[in-house]
Amino acid sequence: MKILTLSALLCAMMALTGADEDINSLLETDYVQSVRSCPSGWTAFNSRCFLYVPRVLNWAQAERNCQSMGGNLASVHSFQEYHEIQRMIVRVSHYSNQAWIGGSDAQQEGYWLWSDGTRFSYSHWCRGEPNNVHGQHCIQMNDSDNKCWDDFQCHASRPSVCAKKR
């Protein structure tokens, strides 16, 4: 009964305000976003698609490779997202490989940025990291037994994880 009352109230408000068309277009947009799937081989999580690239490249090459597929090296914004990326790597490679993700402090030491331009609001650094030993400016994930992040030399070759919006 409460749902019926709430529905009636919402319909009345829409009729009075003329918000009918705005609500419909919003619902259609949300519906299209939720139905749109990822390309073959990519893994969907929340509003993005992720791809593990087993070919070893340096960080800049890996970023260009992701851009050629319409994305960037993956930015990570929550533990749940990081865990899903780890699961994807194991599913594809049958091992928890180290891999490049999109974090770098190459522009300014200690100021970490994501290559896709999103805010750096979550981190999963290993103990004592980032430490910038020998000019380490790029993030590799799945380091050590803790499967955490390590800043590493960007010229090193690693597999990578790409991400793009759905």
Buried (B, 14 or more C-beta within 10 A) or exposed (E): EEEEEEEEEEEEEBEEEEEEEEEEEEEEEEEEEEEEEBEEEBBEBEEBBBBBBEEBBBBBBBBEBBBEBEBBBBBBBEEEBBBBBBEBBEEBEEEBBBBBBBBBBBEEEEEBBBBBEBEBEEBBBBEEBBEEEEEBBBBBBBBEEEBBBBBBBBEBEBBBBBBBEB
